[in-house]
């Protein structure tokens, strides 16, 4: 019997920030491809909902409380995976936060928060997981960056800085661990329609949500935002054996926003 393309059968995947949005879509795609999906999130209710959705589709997944800004929390969550499944084949560093503002509008506390989640969070989780991959001389790390790591986006000073760091950390990780059999790539999405977008519009533009949604959609030359499922499809390919020649590579998913 020929194994289906993009199969992740027998693999164990950890996805941070998988209680909603892009992380949830990636977890569901991985579980559908045969992986055991571990849902790491500070939002326990969201994580359990992801687990329930995967179970409804016949997949296998578990939730683990994980605050990526806390080294102790990360190690506790990783230990849960190892005790249960003895290994980690795939890590997706998806957990992240955003902030709207130029440098003069960005308080030190805002900048520290983005650094703590977007950069230090990736550092904590990857550092905790990597030894378990090195043990078997095989593993894949996928980092979710942004087109804001490739081009400047107006009023996203801190976000651009932190996502630029994610991109270069991806390349450094790939280079440093070639001999360990570990691949590392990153996806750089443009605007993706997630609950974060809806919450942002409701909070900042009450009564004008539809107008502002249209403006955000028009930023992409395709005239719409991407979907979490579109990011997940690329994430599935990159985690599969079909993508085994990719490491240190950057994959924009821009809706045409990088054409100019």
C-alpha positions as CSV (number, residue, x, y, z in Angstrom):
1,X,0.0,0.0,0.0
2,X,1.4,3.4,-1.0
3,X,1.5,5.9,1.8
4,X,-0.5,9.1,1.0
5,X,1.4,12.2,0.2
6,X,2.2,14.6,3.1
7,X,1.6,11.9,5.6
8,X,2.7,12.5,9.2
9,X,1.7,9.1,10.5
10,X,3.6,8.1,13.6
11,X,4.9,11.5,14.4
12,X,4.4,13.7,17.4
13,X,3.9,17.4,16.9
14,X,3.9,20.3,19.4
15,X,2.1,23.4,18.2
16,X,2.2,26.5,20.4
17,X,-0.7,28.9,20.5
18,X,-2.9,26.2,19.0
19,X,-6.0,27.2,21.1
20,X,-7.3,29.3,18.2
21,X,-6.6,30.7,14.8
22,X,-3.5,29.6,12.8
23,X,-2.2,27.3,15.5
24,X,-5.6,25.5,15.7
25,X,-5.7,25.1,11.9
26,X,-2.2,23.6,11.8
27,X,-2.9,21.2,14.7
28,X,-6.0,20.0,12.9
29,X,-4.1,19.6,9.6
30,X,-1.3,17.6,11.3
31,X,-3.8,15.4,13.2
32,X,-5.7,14.7,10.0
33,X,-2.4,13.6,8.4
34,X,-1.8,11.1,11.2
35,X,0.3,13.0,13.7
36,X,-0.3,13.2,17.5
37,X,-1.0,16.9,18.0
38,X,0.0,18.5,21.3
39,X,-1.8,21.8,21.9
40,X,0.3,24.2,23.9
41,X,-1.5,27.3,25.0
42,X,-2.1,29.6,28.0
43,X,-5.8,29.5,27.1
44,X,-6.9,26.2,28.5
45,X,-10.5,26.4,27.3
46,X,-9.3,27.2,23.7
47,X,-6.8,24.3,23.8
48,X,-9.5,21.9,25.0
49,X,-11.8,23.1,22.2
50,X,-9.0,22.3,19.7
51,X,-8.6,18.8,21.1
52,X,-12.4,18.3,20.9
53,X,-12.5,19.4,17.2
54,X,-9.6,17.0,16.4
55,X,-11.3,14.2,18.2
56,X,-14.5,14.8,16.2
57,X,-12.5,14.2,13.0
58,X,-11.0,11.0,14.4
59,X,-7.6,12.5,15.2
60,X,-5.5,12.2,18.4
61,X,-4.4,15.2,20.4
62,X,-3.8,16.4,23.9
63,X,-3.7,19.8,25.6
64,X,-0.9,21.1,27.8
65,X,-1.0,24.4,29.6
66,X,2.0,26.4,28.4
67,X,3.1,30.0,28.9
68,X,5.9,30.4,26.4
69,X,7.3,33.4,28.4
70,X,8.0,31.1,31.3
71,X,10.9,28.7,31.0
72,X,9.5,26.6,33.8
73,X,6.0,26.4,32.2
74,X,7.5,25.4,28.9
75,X,9.7,22.6,30.4
76,X,6.7,21.2,32.3
77,X,4.6,21.1,29.1
78,X,7.4,19.4,27.1
79,X,7.9,16.9,29.9
80,X,4.2,15.9,29.6
81,X,4.7,15.1,25.9
82,X,7.9,13.1,26.6
83,X,6.2,11.1,29.4
84,X,3.2,10.3,27.1
85,X,4.8,9.8,23.7
86,X,8.5,9.5,24.3
87,X,9.5,11.9,21.5
88,X,8.8,15.1,19.6
89,X,9.2,15.0,15.8
90,X,7.7,18.4,14.9
91,X,7.6,21.8,16.7
92,X,5.6,24.7,15.4
93,X,6.4,28.0,17.1
94,X,3.1,29.8,16.4
95,X,2.3,31.6,19.7
96,X,2.6,35.3,19.2
97,X,1.1,38.7,19.9
98,X,0.8,42.0,18.0
99,X,0.9,45.7,18.7
100,X,-0.2,48.7,16.6
101,X,2.0,51.7,16.8
102,X,5.2,53.5,15.6
103,X,8.2,53.9,17.8
104,X,6.9,57.0,19.6
105,X,3.6,55.2,20.4
106,X,5.3,52.1,21.7
107,X,5.8,52.0,25.5
108,X,8.7,50.0,26.9
109,X,6.2,47.6,28.4
110,X,4.6,47.0,25.0
111,X,8.0,46.3,23.4
112,X,9.0,44.0,26.3
113,X,5.7,42.1,25.9
114,X,6.3,41.4,22.2
115,X,9.9,40.4,22.8
116,X,8.9,38.1,25.6
117,X,6.2,36.3,23.6
118,X,7.4,36.5,20.0
119,X,11.1,36.1,20.4
120,X,11.9,34.7,23.9
121,X,8.9,32.4,23.7
122,X,10.3,30.8,20.5
123,X,13.7,30.6,22.3
124,X,12.2,28.9,25.4
125,X,10.2,26.3,23.5
126,X,12.8,25.4,20.9
127,X,15.6,25.1,23.5
128,X,13.4,22.8,25.5
129,X,12.4,20.6,22.6
130,X,15.6,20.4,20.6
131,X,17.5,17.9,22.8
132,X,14.7,15.4,22.3
133,X,15.0,15.8,18.5
134,X,18.8,15.6,18.6
135,X,18.6,12.3,20.5
136,X,17.0,10.7,17.4
137,X,19.0,12.8,14.9
138,X,15.7,13.9,13.3
139,X,13.2,16.7,13.7
140,X,11.5,19.7,12.1
141,X,11.0,23.2,13.5
142,X,8.5,25.5,11.9
143,X,8.3,29.1,12.9
144,X,5.5,31.5,12.1
145,X,7.0,34.8,11.2
146,X,5.2,37.5,9.1
147,X,5.6,39.5,5.9
148,X,6.5,42.1,8.6
149,X,9.8,40.2,8.8
150,X,10.4,40.9,5.1
151,X,9.0,44.4,4.6
152,X,8.2,47.3,6.9
153,X,4.5,47.5,7.7
154,X,3.2,50.9,8.8
155,X,2.6,51.4,12.5
156,X,4.0,48.0,13.4
157,X,7.4,49.0,14.7
158,X,7.7,46.4,17.6
159,X,6.0,43.7,15.6
160,X,8.4,44.1,12.6
161,X,11.3,44.0,15.0
162,X,10.2,40.8,16.7
163,X,9.2,39.0,13.5
164,X,12.4,39.9,11.9
165,X,14.1,38.2,14.8
166,X,12.0,35.1,14.3
167,X,13.1,34.9,10.7
168,X,16.8,35.1,11.5
169,X,16.5,32.7,14.4
170,X,15.0,30.2,12.0
171,X,18.0,30.5,9.7
172,X,20.5,30.3,12.5
173,X,18.8,27.2,14.0
174,X,18.8,25.5,10.6
175,X,22.5,26.2,10.1
176,X,23.6,25.2,13.6
177,X,21.8,21.9,13.5
178,X,22.3,20.5,10.0
179,X,24.5,17.7,11.4
180,X,21.8,16.9,14.0
181,X,19.3,16.0,11.2
182,X,17.0,18.9,12.1
183,X,15.3,21.1,9.6
184,X,14.0,24.6,10.3
185,X,11.9,26.8,8.1
186,X,9.5,29.7,8.6
187,X,6.2,30.9,7.0
188,X,5.7,34.6,6.6
189,X,1.9,35.3,6.2
190,X,0.3,38.5,5.3
191,X,-3.0,39.4,7.1
192,X,-4.9,36.2,8.1
193,X,-8.5,36.3,9.2
194,X,-8.4,35.0,12.7
195,X,-10.4,35.8,15.9
196,X,-7.6,38.2,16.7
197,X,-8.6,40.4,13.7
198,X,-12.2,40.4,14.7
199,X,-11.4,41.3,18.3
200,X,-9.1,44.1,17.3
201,X,-11.7,45.6,15.0
202,X,-14.5,45.4,17.7
203,X,-12.2,47.0,20.3
204,X,-10.8,49.8,18.2
205,X,-13.4,50.5,15.6
206,X,-16.9,49.9,17.1
207,X,-19.5,50.4,14.5
208,X,-16.9,50.6,11.7
209,X,-15.9,46.9,11.7
210,X,-17.0,46.2,8.2
211,X,-15.3,49.3,6.8
212,X,-12.0,48.6,8.5
213,X,-12.2,44.9,7.6
214,X,-12.5,45.9,4.0
215,X,-9.4,48.2,4.3
216,X,-7.4,45.4,5.9
217,X,-8.4,43.0,3.2
218,X,-7.5,45.5,0.4
219,X,-3.9,45.6,1.6
220,X,-3.4,42.3,-0.2
221,X,-3.6,42.7,-4.0
222,X,-5.8,39.6,-4.1
223,X,-8.4,41.7,-2.2
224,X,-8.9,39.5,0.8
225,X,-7.1,38.1,3.9
226,X,-5.7,34.7,4.0
227,X,-7.3,31.9,6.0
228,X,-5.8,29.9,8.8
229,X,-6.4,26.7,6.7
230,X,-4.2,28.2,3.9
231,X,-1.3,28.6,6.3
232,X,-2.0,25.1,7.7
233,X,-1.7,23.6,4.2
234,X,1.7,25.1,3.7
235,X,2.7,24.0,7.2
236,X,1.6,20.5,6.5
237,X,3.8,20.3,3.3
238,X,6.8,21.7,5.1
239,X,6.5,19.1,7.9
240,X,6.2,16.2,5.5
241,X,8.9,14.1,3.9
242,X,8.1,15.7,0.6
243,X,9.7,18.9,1.9
244,X,12.9,17.2,3.1
245,X,15.1,19.4,0.9
246,X,13.9,22.6,2.6
247,X,15.8,24.0,5.5
248,X,16.7,27.6,6.4
249,X,14.0,28.6,3.9
250,X,11.5,31.4,4.1
251,X,8.0,31.0,2.7
252,X,5.9,34.1,2.2
253,X,2.2,33.7,2.0
254,X,1.3,37.3,1.1
255,X,-1.7,37.4,-1.2
256,X,0.4,39.4,-3.6
257,X,1.6,42.0,-1.0
258,X,5.3,41.4,-1.9
259,X,5.0,41.9,-5.6
260,X,6.1,45.5,-5.7
